[in-house]
Amino acid sequence: MFAHQSTASREQRLAASELFTQIKYGDVREAASMAMGLLVSGRQLEVQHFGFQLLQTLVSAQWEKFSADEHIQLARLALSLFQQVGRDREGWAVRSKAALVLALVAKRQGPSMVQELLPQLLTIATESPTHTEMVCMVLRLEAEELTQYTDDLDADQKRELLAALLHSLDSVLPFLQKTLQDHFVEALAAQGRGDSAAAALHDGVVTAALEAVQAYVEWAPLGRVGASGLLSACAYFLSVPSHRMGACGMLRQVSARKQLQEDTSVYNSVMAATGEALMQAAGSLLSPGNASQLEYDGDSDEFGQYVCETMAGFGTSHLHTLAPDKKILFLQQMLAFTQHSYMLLAAKAMPFWTSLLTSSERSAARIEPLAPENSPIPLECVAVLMDLAGEQLRKGVHLVESDTDLPPFFDTFDDYREFCLEYRSSLGKIARLTACLLPEPALAAASRRLSSALGLCSVSGTSIEEQQSQFEAAVVFLDSVVTQVSAAHLSDAKAGTSAADKTGILRELQALLQQLLQARMSDPMLINWHCRALEAFARCVSAFPDLMPIIMQKVFDMFSYVQFEGDPQDVPPAHPPPGWKDAFSARHRVAGTMVAYAKAAGLSMRPHLTTIAARMEEMWAAHKLGTGERNVLCDAMLAASASGGPELRTQVVEWVLGSIRSVWVGAAWQQHLASSSAFLARFMPLRASQGTIEIEGRQPRWELFHHVHMVSRTVKRMPACSSLTSAESIPGSAGWHVLNGHLAWMLGPLLQMFRCLHSLYTPQAVAALSEVSTALEMGPREKALYLKNRAKAAAAAQSDEEVASTLAGSTPAGLRTWIRQMREELYQTLGTIASQISGFYQMTALLPAWQAALVGDLAVMPTQHLRMLIRHIIIPLVKACPPTHRNTWLLPILAPLLPHVLARLSADWTRVVANSGTQAAAAAVNGVHTSEAPVAAESEVIAERLLRELTAEHITLLTTLQDTGSGGIGAETPMVWLAREAPETALCAAVTATAALWWPDEMVGKAANFCRAVVAMGAQDARFGSLMEREMLRGAFAAVAASGVAQRADLLHLARDILALRLPLPPTPRQELLRLPSVNEDVVAGFEAAMMATRSDKDQRNLIKRLLFNSGVEDLQKSLGDWRPVMAVVNLAEPKMRVRHASVDEEGTLFHIQS
């Protein structure tokens, strides 16, 4: 028992925990006797706490093992101990445990005990303040049973409990109100006479009563709550520093209530009183004398945020219940909170404004024109919010570069960054919503802010940081306003916008756009924001199509604004000079602006595609356009043509891919992909230079990547075929695709590149790369990200190695980047081709290359690459492959893949489970006090995380095999096809899912779902029978013992499916049940009879759960004893009171309590 003291050692605590587990899952009567022995008056606090803990476990988890007479004795014992603890004035830890045990016993015995216990509790409460506090605890715990989901009360029992508690409200609510009043007065009196101990005692009673009030007002009829005086009491306590948080919590609970069956006038009256109480507290907080206390670390810091958050919740749902003058005052107070300099406080008001403005926007959509009387929020308030959002953005919510610059109210950089992103997002949303309500004023405000920022950028004495900050704020505001106005007032669906209003809006939009078209920036960061501002107009440019060529011209001109050293078409320098990367990125951002217009206004852009292509060719010939930039502009042309007709798509694709095809069809070029050695010789030849190895082939690598990137963009941009069954040559038909005619020259080289990249990991290729083979390994930054070490990742990102890791770099880091990006592009491209282009399935001559590329090097493929292969190619292929082509294209891939992944996962999980140091290694790597973890421990953690990623992806593949996809109900799943065509491969999939039940991973739930599908197949396919009835069932039981709550329901479903498939039980599952320690033939016979007596899935799962809980397996008892599924609280209808007369029946379940 002394192990529970603060001075106990770790070994003593572990021993105590093991002893406690043995006791509570042992003989219940011996455990009860031990608990009674520990709970003798005068025992040490730790001893009594241990005794109550044991008693709590017996009542909550082992109640059914006691007889009816013993239930009565336990109830009497709980009440007696409750009174004893109150008389002895034990510590809070013991008092709370005594109250909990009594509440649990009352719940187990049923509503009758709850009713008959109440008068005795109210009598006990008069004995002393300690007893009163404990009675409030019991009342709170009983009330919480209605709102905190547990699986030990069914719907009928909950209705009966609700009826009993409703019946008790006439006594409980006045008791709580009187307790609050009397003991607060007593606390003040004790404080006045200097008796701090008595004051603390009475304060504790007030706190317990407020907590009980919160539990009751969560479900009690609001009419009764309003009539009880509790609202007035809590309104008063909002001004009492020691109790204001609890009082505000009560009002918060009331604010969250739905009307349901409440009378409207009563409901609105209670809500109005709640709002007025909150407004009174807010008025006090915001008064000039107290406002400073709302700042960080002020006396009202936490309370102010709580009040603001509660008011935000109230205002979102119940603002209409306030009188007009009160409503205006409420809005003024919320504005004051929003304008406060303390960001954490201001942020609490944001959800209220976004909700209210959204409601106003919907009203504006229904009622035209929008007049003050039609708006849920005064338009003057909308204008204030609009200016507030712009001003807060102007002041800036800037991300700091290091932890040393954090505001004091944030603990970590990540917390601050997340807050800033959310806060700025809220400001942008407010700007958008206010713009919908007041479009012309919003556009005028955006124009003013843009003019101010542009003027600042033209002043020579202004620092570049200030220019960037202010221009960013102006653009964020402009983007929010223009995007919303374009969507809300220029859409054809917006029929309510008058012609005059639309003319005014267009005039303001055009004036804004003209400002941007006339602006000229040279700083790369300013150019990035300039591009975003231009993109904001992409959705509305169709309203003034004459400006489209001017915008396109502006985009091309912006390339010349960036000060860029060297020829844009040259391979990037191996070691870029300062500022080069920023300029390079800015030029790509400029090209990306064209993509934004192509996606949003493709129809308006199509007439100008010829002009754009000519300008691109002109700039390319003049070496004013880089390779990557040209790719982005080509992507824009593809995006613009994607929704056009077949002829336009054909022309654009031919123009984009023509130059690449001329290279790829060359026999000499194809020789570079003919073998691994030829690939190495062309794209990564090595040269010794001054004692180091330099990787040459930068130019070929640069060109090849951009070729692949352009092909990838083309494949992704073009619309998918509506049918993949057969390729058709008639444009516009279901099987026609613009790329069907290009696959002949495109697909072969893509597969060869794919195979060559995979072959880099063979021993021969690794040896050929010699000293630079580290390019095949994970880089420092990627390792740090897998370790979730932000500091290391940031340091690695700034390291010389990372800076040099450009696509065309000559270092191992640069080569690593090139290999990674090539691999990602190829995976996604091949996956898209297989799932969207019908002509792919006609390329049967490439089947050997297809199989070799995907599964030819599985043995040497790194874990993360195998995961990507499954994610980007195999899963899309399984989903899309037409049934008629599965034998040809899918089976040759699954046949080697599934056995390989099973072997790999099994071996790796065996290593992880066997390695007892994994958890310690993870703790060492992630520990806040460990700056440098051992390299071996880091590698171990990274390997495990990669293993979990591969496991998740492969289980997803298995579940995809069981999905009918677009075939609809009754369609054959790929798994059924696989079981018919390749039984051993299908069995391998089932074995993998079964093995996954044993792996300590969160994917066990998905694995169980796949296993359930296998069980359903097993009813007609005997090949799955043995696996299902032995290994799968055994794995389900093991997983129930080891898995978390989220997966346990799926596992019990699986066990139920297996055991209920054939009743009476066949020999194999019967033997599996008999393997459980406490299960014998009689237990199995009773279980079998009970299973056969019901067809309810839920009842059968409960039978299995009970069997496992009583099986004698300690892990199953621990798991199922604490099982509480997460479920939303269900609003129960108020039932009619059905009071049973409490007397001891034959089972002893209903009785009158005697103390």
N, C-alpha and C positions, 0 to 999 in steps of 0.2 A: 504493500500500500504506500510505503514511503517513496516508491518510484514516481508517484504523482506529485511529489513536492518539487519546488523550484530548484532545490539543491541536488536532485537526483541526476545520476550520470546517464549517458546515452544507453549503456548496456542495461541499466536498471529499468529504463523506460521501455526498451524493447522486450525485456523479460516480462514486465507487467502487461504489455500489450498481448503477448502470446498467452499469458495466464488468463487474461480476461476473455480472450477468444475461446480458449478451452472451456472456461466456465459457462459462458453464455450459450454455447452450442452443445453443452453436455446435458446431464439430467436436469430438467427444469425445476424439480422440487428441491433438489440439493442446492441449486443456484438460488432459489427463493429463500431457503433457510439461511444461506450464507449472507444474502442481502439483508435479511432481518437482523442478523447478528452484527452486521456492520453499522446499522442505523440506530443503535442504542444511543440515547441522549447522552451528550457529553463527549462523544467520540471526536477525534480531530476532524477538521474541515475536509482534508483530503480523503480520509477514510469514509466519511459520510457521502461525499461526492461520488466516490467509487461505488458505494452501495446503491445510491439512486441511479447511477448509470447502468448498473446491472439490472435493477428492477425495471428501468425504462425499456431495456432490450427485451426482457421477458414479456412485458405487456405488449410491446409493439410487434414483436416478431414470433413469439412462442405462445401466444395466448391460447391457441386452439389445443395445446397439449395439456392444459389444465382442465379439471372437471368443472361442472357448474357450481358445486359447493365451493370449490377453490376460487372461482371467479368472485364469489361473494366475499370470501375471506380476503382476497387481494384488494377488493374495493374498500372494505373496512380498514385494512392496513394502510392503504394510501391516504384515506381521510384522517386516520389517527396520526400518521407521520406528518401530514400537512399541518395539523394543529400543533403538534409537538415542535416542529421547526419554527413555527411562528412564535411560540412561547419562549423558545430558547434564543430567539433573535440571531439565528445562524447567519453566516455570510450570504451575500447575494447568490453566489454560485450554487449553494445548497438550497436556498429558498426557491430559486427558479426551477431547479430539478424537482423539488417536491411538488410544485405547481404543475409541472409538465406531466409527472407520473399520474397525478390525480385526473388531469384532463384526458390523458390517454385511456385510463381505466373507464372514465365516463363514456368516451367514444366507443370503446369495445363493448360495453354493456348496453349501449343503445340510448335512444332519445329519452326513454323513461327515467334513466338515471340522471340525465342532464336536467330534466324538469324537477325531480325530487331533490337533487343536490342543491339547487339554487337557494331555497329558503335557508338551508343550513349554512351555505356560504355567506349569505347576507347577515346571518346571525354571528358567524365567526368573525366577520369583518368588523364588528363592533368591539371586539376584544382588545385590539391594539392597532396602532398604525402599521406594524409589520404584517399582521393578519390582513388588514385592508389591502395592502400592496399585493400580497400573495393572492387574495381573492380576485383582484383586478387582472393578475397574470392568468389565472384559470379562465376567467371570462374571455380574455383576449384569445387564448389558445382554442377555446371552443368555437368562438366566432370565426377564427381563421380556417377552420375545417371546411367551411363552405367555399372558400376562395383559393385554397392551396390544394392542388390536385393530388390525391393519393389513390392508389388502385385498390385499397382495402374497403372502400365504400362504393356500393353500386348506386345507380340513379335513385332507386326506391329508398334506400337508406339515407341518401342525402336529402331527399324530399322530406322524410320523416324528421331528420335532424333540423332541417330548415323550419318545419312546422313547430318543433319544440322551442327553437331559439326565438322564433317570431312570437310565440306565446309568452316568452319570458321578457320581451322588450318592455312591457309595462312596468316591470320591476327593475330591470337592468339599467335602462336609460336614466330614470330618475336617480337611481343609486349612484351612477357615474357622475351625474351633474352635481349631486350633493357632495360626493367625495371630492370633486375638484374644488368646490367652493369652501367646504369646511377645512380641508387640509391645507389649502393655500392660506386661509386666514390663520390657521394654527402656525404655519411656517413663518408668516410675517410676525406673529406675536412672539414666537420663540426667538426670532432674529432680533426683535426689539429688546428682549430682555437679556440678550447676549448668550443664549443657549444654542450654540452652533450645532451640537449633536442632534438636538430635537428638531431644529430647522431642517437639517439634512434628511432626517427621517421622514418628515412630512413632505418635503420636496420630492423624495422618492415615491411617495404615494401618488402625488400629482402626476409625476412622469408615467407611472404604471397605468393610471387612469386614462391619461391622454392616449397611450398606446392601445388600450382597450377600446377607446372611442374610435380610433382610426380603424380598428378591425370591424367594428359594428357598422360604421357609416359606409363601409364598402358594399354592403348588401341590404341593410335595413331600409324599410320604406321611408322615403325622404319626408313624407308628411309627419311621421312620428319623430324623426330626427329634428325637424324644424320646431315641433311643439315641445320638445324636451328641454329647450334652453341651452343645449350643448353648443349651438352655433354662436350664441351670444357669449358663452363662456370662453370659447376658443378665440372669438374676436377680441375679447379682453386680454387673453393670454398672449396675443401677438405683441403686446407692449411690455411683456415681462421677459427680460433677457434669458432667464434660465429655462423658460418653457415655450418660447416663441417658435422654435423649430417644430416641436410636437404639435402645437396648435396649427401651424401652417400645414403640417402634414395631414391633419384632419380636413382642413379646407381643400387641400389638394385631392383627397379622396372623394369629397363631395363633387368637386368640379369634374371628376372623371366619370361620374354616373350618367347613364343613359336614361331617357324618360321611361321607356317600356310601358308599364301599366299605370304609372303615376298620373294623377289628375294634372292637366296642363297648368291650371292656375296655381296649384300647390307646388308643382315642380318649379315653375318660373319664380315663384315667391322665394323658395329656398335658394335657388341659384342667384337671385338678385341680392339676397342677404349675404351670401357667400362673396359675391363680387364686391359689395360695399365694404365688407370686412377687410378684404385684400386691399382695396383702394385706401382705406384708412391707414393700414400699415405702410403702404407705399408712400402716402403723403407724408407720414412721419419720417420715413427714410430719406425722402428727397427734399426735405425742408433744408433751408440754408444752413441751419445749425448742425445738421446731422449728415449732410451729403458727403463730407470728407471721410466719414466712417465706412462708406461703401467702397473705398479704395482697397487695394491689396493689403492684407493684414490689418485692416481696420476692424473695429469692433463689430461692424455689421457686414463684413465681407461675405461670409458664407450665407448669412440670413438674407442679405439683399439679393443674392443670386437665386436663392430658393423662392423668395417671394416673386421675383420677376419671372422665373420659370413657371411657377404656379399660375400667375396672372396670364402668362402666354397660353397655357392650357385652357384656362377659363375663357379667355377672350376668343379663342379659336372656335369654341362650341356654344358659348352662352352669352356673347356680347349683346344679343338682341333682348335679353331679359332685363337689361338695365334701362332706367328712364333716360330720355334723351340728354338731359344735362349731365347725368352720371356717365353716360356713354362718352360724351365729349371729354369729361375729366379723365376717364379710363384711358382714352387714346392719348391724351396729353401726358399722362404718367408713363405710358409705354414708350412714347417718343423720348421722354426725359431719360429713361433707362437706355434706350438705343443710342442716344447722343453722348452717353457717359464715356469718359476717357478710359475707364477700366474695361479692357476688351472682353474679359471673361463675363462681366456683367452685361455688356451690350449684346454679346452673342446670344444670351438667353432669350432676348426678345425677338430674334430673327424669325423663328418658326411662326410666331404669331403674325408678323407682317406678311410673310409669304403666303400663309393660309388665308388671311383676310383679303389680300390683294388678288389671290387666285379666285376667291369667291366673287370679288368685285368684277374681275375679268369675265367670269361666266355670266354675271348679271348684265354686263355690257354687251355680251354676245346675244342676249335674249331681248334686251330693251334698247331701242334706238330712238332718238339720240340719247346718249348718256347724260342724264341730268342729276343734280345733287340728290333729289328725292329718290332716284332710281339706284343709287350707289350705296352698298353696305358701309362704305367708308367715305367721309366727306372729301370732296375733291381738293380742298385746301390741305388736308392731311396727306393726300397723294402727292401733291406738289412738294410738301416739306420732305416726305420720304425720298422723293426723286433727288432733291438737292443733297439730302443727307447721304444717300448712297454715293453720289458723285464726289462729295467732299471727303468721305471716309476713304474712298479709293485714291483720291488725290493725296491725302495725308500718308497713305501707303501702309500696306501690310506686307513688309518685306522680309524675306527669308534671310536668316543670319547664316554666316559661313561656318561658325564653330560654336561649341557649347558655351564658351566664355561670354558670348554676346546674348545669351538667352535672357528674356525677362525673368524676374525672380519667381513668377508664379507658374513656370514650366520646369519640369524636372529634366526632360531630355529634348534633344533636337527634334527627334521624330514626333514627339507630342506637339511641339510648337509648329512644326511644319504642317502636320495634319490639321491643327487648329486654323492656321493661316489660310490653307487651301479651302477649308470649309467656310471660313468667315468671308473670304473674298468671293467664293461662289454664291453665298447668301446675298452679298451686296449686288453682285451681278444679276441675281434673280429678281431682287427688288427693282433694280433699274429696268429690267425687261417688263415686269408686271406694271410698273407705273407708266411705262411707255405705251402699253396697250390701252390704258385708261385715258392718258393725256398725250396722244402721239405728237402733236405739233409742239407743245411746250417741251416734251422730252427731246425732240430733234433739235430744237433751238438751244436747249441746255447742252446737248452733245456738241453742237457747233461752237458754242462759247468755250467750252472746255478744250476742244480741239484747237481752236484759234489761239487760246492762251498757251497751250503746250507747244504748238508750232512756233509761236513767237519766242518762247523761252529757248527753243532749240536753235533759233537764229541769232541769239545774243551771244557774242563772243566770250563774255566773261563768265558764263554759266558753266559749272563743272559738267562733265559728260555724265556723271552719276545722276545729277539732278535732272538733266535732260531726259535720261532714260527713265527715271522714276515717274516724272510728270507725263511724259508721252505715253508710257505704259498705262497709267491710270486713265488718261483721256481715251485711249483706244479700247480698254476694257469696257468703259462706260458706253462708248460709241457702238461697239460690237453688240452689247446687250440691247441697246435701244433700237438700232437699225434692224437687227435680226428679228426682234419681236414686232416692230411696226410693219416690216415687210410681210411677215406671216399673218398678222392679225388684220391688216387694213388694205393690203394690196392683193390678197387672194380673191379668187372668184367666189369662194364660199362666203366671203364677208359681204353679203348683200346689203347690210345695213349702213355701210359707210357711204355717205352721200358723195355725189360727184364733186361738189365744192370742197368737201373735206379731203377727198382723194387728191384733188389738184393741189391743195395746200401741202399735203404730205409729200407729194412728188416734188414740189418746189423745194421743200426743206431738204429732202434726200439728195436732190441734184446739187444743191448748194454745198452740202457736206462733201459729196463725192468730188466736186470741183476743187475744194480745198486740198484733198488728198492727191488729186491728179497734178496739182501745181506744186506740191511739196517736193523737196529734194533732200535726201539724207545721204550721208556717207558712212556713218558709224554702223557697223554690222548689226548691233543690237537694235538700233533705231530702225534699220531696214526691216528687221524681222517683225517689229510691231507695225511698221508701215504696211507690210504685206497682210498682216492680220486685219488691219483696218480696211484695206481694199477688198479682202475676201468677204467682209460683212455685207457688201453690196451685191454679192453674187446672186442672191435670191430675188432681188428687186430689179436687176439690170434689164430684165425683159420689159419693164415699164418704160424704159427709154433706150431702145435698141440702137439708136444712133450713137450712143456713147460706147458701145461694145468695142468697136475698132480703136477708139481712143484709149480705152482701158488696156487692150492688148498691146498697143504701142507703148503705153506707160510701163507695162511689165517688161517688155524687151529693153526699154531705155534704162530700167533700173539695174540691169546687169553692169552697165558702165559706171554706175554710181559707186560700186564697191571697188575700193583700192586693192587690186589683186596683183601680186608679183608673179611674173612668168606667163607662159602660154597656158591658157585653161585646158588645152587638149593634151598637154604634157602629163606624164605620169607624176603624181604628187611627189614632192621631195621625201626622201627616206627619213629625214629629220627636219620637219617643218619649222620655219622661223616663227618668232612670236607674232601672233595675230593672223597667221596664214589660215589656221583652222576656222577661226571666226569668219573670215572673209569667204572661205570655201563654203561654209554652212549657210551664210547669208545668200550667196548666189543660188544655192539649191532651194532655199526658202522662196526666193523670187520665182523660180521655175514652178514651185509648188502652188503659187497663186493661180497659175493658169489651170492647174488641175482642179482647184476649188471652183473656178468658174465653169469648167467643163462638166463637173458633176452636178452643180446647182442650176446651170443655165445652158445645158448642152444644145437645146433647140436654138437659142440665140447665137450660140457660138458656131454652129455648123456652117452657116453661109460664109464664114471667114476662115475655114480650115485651109483652103488653098493659099490664102494670103499668109496665114501663120506658117504653113509649110515652106513657102518661098522665103519668108524672113528667117526661118531656122536654117535653111540651106545657105542663105547669104552669110549669116553670122558664123556658120560652121566653116564655110570656105575662107572667111576672114580670120579664123582662129579667135573668135570672140565668144565662142560657146564651148563649154567643156563636155566631155563624154557623158558624165553623169547628168549634167544639166539637160543635154539633148535627150537622154532617156526619159527624164521627167516631163519634158515638153511633148515627147511622143506619147507618153502615158496620158497626157491631157487630151491629145487628139483621139486616142483610143476611147477615153471616157466620153468624149463628146459624141463619138460615132456609135457608141454601144447601143443606144436606144434608137438609132436610125435604121434605115432599111438595109436589107442584105447587100445591095450594091454598094452603098457607102461604106459599110463595114469591110467589104472585100477590098475596096480601093485603099482604105486607110491601113489595113493590116498588110497589104502588099507593099505599101510605101514604107511602113515601119520595119518590116522584116526582110525586105528585099536585099539590103546590104549584108545582113547576117547570113542569109541563105547562100549568097554568093561565096562566102567564106567557108561555111560548113560543108558544102557539097564537094569541096576540093579534096582530091585523094591525098595530097600531101598533108593537108591539115588534119584529115581523119587519122593519118598514121600516128599523130601525137597522142591519140586516145586508144590506139590499138592494144597497148599493154601497159602494165604498171611502170615498167622501166622507161618506156617511151614518154609516158606522162611526166615522170620525174625529170627526165632529161630536158623536156621542153619548158615545163612550168616552174621547176624548182632546182635548176642545176646549181651545184655548189662550187665555190672558188675560194681558195685560201688567199688571205690578204693580211699581211703583217701579223701573222700568228693567230688570226681568227678566221672563221669560216663565214663567208658572205653568201647569202642566197640570191642568186641572179634570177633572171626571167621575170623581172618586175613588169615590163611592158606586156608580155603575153598574158600574165596573170590578170593585169588590169583590163585588157581587152576581153578576155574570156569571161570575167565576172560580169562586165557590162552587157555582153551578148546574152548571157544566161538571164541576167536581170530583166532585159528587155523582152525576152521570150516569156519569162514568168509574168510580167505585167500584162502582156498581150493575152496570155491564157486566162488570167484572172479577170480581165476587163470584159472579155466577150461573153455574152449571155450563154447560159448552159442550154443544152438540148432538152427538149421536153420529153424525149424518148431516147434511150440508149440501146434499144434492142437491135436497130439496124441503122447504118449510115445511109443518108439520102443525099442526092446531088441537086435536088430541086430547092432553090432558095426559099426559105420560109416554111418548109415542111418540118414535121416533128423531129426527124433525125438529121436535119441539116445543121451544120455548124461551119462557121467561117474558116475554122482551122482544120477541117477534115482534109482539105487538099494540101496542108502544110505538114501533116504528121509524117509523111514519107521521108522528108529530109530532116525533120526536127527531132523525132523521137529516138532514132538510133544514136545520135551523138549525146543526147541527154542521158540515155541509159549507160553509154560508155563512160561518160564523166562520173556518173553515179558509182559505177563499178570501180573506177580508178581511185576515187576518193576513199571508198571502203578498203581498197587493197593497200592503202598507205599504212594500215595497222598490222599488216602481215610482218612476220619476222624479217623477211628479205627487204621490204621497203624501209622498215625501221633501221636496219643495218646500213642501208644505202644513205639514209639521211644523217647517219652518224651523230655528230655533235649537235645538230639542229633538230634532232628528233623530239626535243622538248616542245616543239610546236604542236605535237600531237597530244600533249598533256593539257590539263586544265590550267588556265592562267591564274595568277595571284588574285586578281579582282573577282573572277568567277568563284574561286575557292572561298574567298571572304564572304561572298554573297550566300553561298551554300552554308557557311558557318553562321550566317546571320550576324556577322560582325561588321557593323556599319563603319566603325573607325578604320578597320583594316581595308575595307572596300574603298573608302574615300582616299586613304593613303595610296593604295594600289592604283587608283584612277589617276593620281597625280605623279606617279612614278615615271622615270625615264622609259621603262619598258612599255608601259601602257601608252604613253605619248607617242612612242614609235610604232605602235601597233596599228598602222594604217593598212588599208587593203593592199597597197603597193609597197609595203615596207620590206626591207631586206633582212630583218632580224627574225628570230623564231617567233617573237610576239606578233610581228606583221604577218608572217605566214600562217600563224594560228588564226588570226582574224580572217584571212582570206579563205582558209579551209572551212571555218565555221559558217561564214556567210554563203559560200558556195553550197555547202551541204544544206543549209536551211532553204535556200532558193530552190534547189533541186527537189528536196522532199516535198515542198508545198506545190511545186509545178507538176510533178508527176502525180501527186494526189488529186490535183484539180483536173488534170487531163483524164485520169481514170474515172472520175466521178461526174464529168460534165460533157465530155466530147464523145459522141457516138462512134466516130471513126477509129478511135483507139481499139475497140474490140474487133476491128477488121484487120489489124496489123499482126496477123498470126505469124508472119515470117520473123517477127522480133521476139517471139515467145522465149527462145533460149536466152537472149540478152536480157529480157525482162526478169526471168527467174535468177539468172546469174547476178544481176545488179542488186536485186532485193535480198536474196537469201544465200548468195554464193559465199559471203564472208561472215556469216553469223558467228563463227567460232572466235573471230578476232574483233568483232564489233564492240566498242565500249558501251557500257550500260546506257549512258545518256543518248547515244546515237540510236540504239535499239528502241528506246522509248519514243524518240522522234519518228522513227520509221513506222512504228505501230500507230502513232497518233496521226501523222500527216498522210500516210499512204494506205496502210492496211485497213484501218477502220473506215475511211471513206470508200475504199474499194468494196468492203463487205456490204456497206450500206447501198452502194449504187450499182454494183455488178448485176446485170440482168440474169435471171435464173438460167437462161439458155446458154450463157457464157461462163457460168461458174466453174464447170469442169475444166474449161480451157485456161482461164485466167486466174481464178481464185484458188483452186485446189493445189496447183503446183507451188503456191506460196505458203498456204496453211500447212501442208503436209510436213515440210521440214521446220517451219517456224514454231508451231505449237509444241512439239517435243523438245526443241532446243530451249525455249523459254521456260518450260516446266523444269527441265534439268537445271538451268541456270538459277531460277528463283529458288528451287528447293535447296540447292547447295548453298546459296548465299544466305537464305533464311536460317538454315541449320547452323551456319557460322555465327550469325547474329545472336540466335537464341543461346548457343553454347558459350558465347563469349560473355562472361559475367561482368566484364569491365566496360561494356558499351555505355551503360547509363552513367557510370562514373566519368567516362571519357566525355560524354556529352555535357555533363555538368561542369567538367573542367574547361571545356571549350567555351561554353556559354556563360560561365560564372562571372559575376560582376566584379569579383575580386581577383580574377586571373587575367593578367595582361598578356601573357604568352603561353599558350597551351602547347604541349609536346606535339611534334610533327606527326608522330604515329597516332596520337589521339585524334588530331584533326582529320587525318586520312580516314580513320575509322568512322568518324561522324559523317564525313562527306559520302563515303561508300554506303552507309546505311540510308542516308537521305536519297541518294540516287536509286538505291534498291526500292525504297518506298514509292518513288515516282514511277519506276518501271512496273511495280506491282499494280499501282493504280491504273496505269494505262492498259496493262494486259487484262485486268479484270474488266475494264471498260470494253475491250475488244470482245471478251467472252459474252458480256451482256448484249453487245451489238449482234452477235451471232444468234441470239435468241429473239431478236426484234424482227417483226414482220416488215418494218419500214413503211414504205408507201403502198405496200401490197394490200393493206386493209385487213379486217377481221377474217380469219379463216385462211389467209395466205400462208404458204409454206415458209418457215423461217430458215435462214442459212444453216442453223444447227440441225434441223431435221434433214435437210439436204445432205449435210456432211455425214450424218449418221447412216444415211442410205448409201452414199457413194464411197465414203472412206471411214468405216466404223472405227478403226484403230485411232485415226486422227480425232474423231469426235470423242472417243473415250479419253483421249489425252486431254482434251479440253475439260471434260468432267473431272478427271483426276486433278487437274490444276486447281479448279475451283474448290474441290474437296480439301486439297492440301492447304489452300488459303485459309480454311477455317482454323487451322492450327497456328497460322502466323500472327504475331502480335501487331496487327495493323488495322487501321480504321476501315480498310476496304473489305473487312470480313462481312459486313452487311450486304454489300453488292455481290460478294461471292455466294452468300446464302441465297440471294434472289435467283442467281443463275442455277444454283443447285436445285432450287424448287422447280425450275423449268425442266431440269434433268429428271427429277422425280416424276413429273407429269409424263415425260417421255418413257420413263421406266415402266409405266403401266402397260405399254404396248411393246416395249423392247427389253427383252430379258438380259441383254448384254450389260445394261446399267444396273440390273437388280442387285448383284453382289456388292458392287461399290456403294450403292445407295443404302442398302440395309445394314452394312457393317461400317465401313470407313466414314461414309458421309454422316451417318447418325452419331457415331462416336465423335467425329469432329464437331458436330453441332453442339453436343453436350460440353465438350471441352471449351468451345468458343463462348458458350453461355457463362461459363465460370470465369473466363478471362477478359471478356469484352466489356465495353462501356454501355451505358444505358441506350445510346442512340442505335446500337446494332442489335441489342438483345431481342427486341420484338421480331426482327427478321429471322433471327436464329430459332426462336420458339415457333415461328411460322414453319420453318423448314422441318424442325423435329415433328411438328404436328402432321405435316404433309406425309412424311415418311411413315409414321406410326399409324396414321389413319388410312393409308392407301389400301391396305388389305387387313381387314379385321374378320375373324380373330387373327392375332399376331402370328406371322410365320416364325419358324425356329430361329432364324438369324437375328432379327431385331429383338426377339424374346431373350436370347442369350446376351445381347448387348445391355438390356435392362438388368439382367441378373449379375452383370459384372459390377454394378454399383454396390457399394459395401452393405448398405442397410436394406437392400431390395432382395426379397426371396420369392418363392413361387406364389405364396399367398398374396403378397403385395402386387405382383404382376397380374394375378388373376383378378384381383379387385380393380386394378387400374384398367385392365382390358374390358371388364364388364361396364365400368363407368364410361369408357370411351365409346363403347357400342351403344350405350343408353342415350347418347346425345349426338345430334348432328351439328350442333353449334360450334363453329370454329373457335370462338372465344372460350367457350366452356372447355373444349378439348385442350386448348393451350393452357388454361388454368390448371387442368388436371396434370398436364406434363410439368408445369412449373411447380406444383405441389409435390409431385413425385421426386423431382430433382432436388427440391429444397430439403426433403426428408430422406434423401438418398444416403446420407452419411458422408458425403464428399464436402469437406470443409470449404473449399473454394466456391462450390455451388451455393452453400448456405450463406456465405458472405455476399455473394453477388446478388442472389435473389432476395435475401433478407433486406437489403438496402435499396431494392429496385423501386424507383419512383419515376415513371415516364413523364417527360415534359409534355404538358397539354394545356391548351388555352382554357381559361376559366369559362365555364358555361353559365350563362344567366339562367337561374332556375325560376320557373314561375312559382308564385306564392301559392302553396297548396292549402286545402282546407285542413283545419286542425283535427287530427285524429289522435286523441289522448287515450292511451290504454291505462287502465288502472294497474298500478305496479304492485305485483305480489309475486312471491316465489312460485314459479310453475314447476313442472316435473323436471325440466332441464336446468332450473335455477338461473335462467337468464334475466328474469325481471324480478326486482326485489326492492324493498325499502331499505335505505341505508341507515345503519345504526352506528353511531360513533362510540 
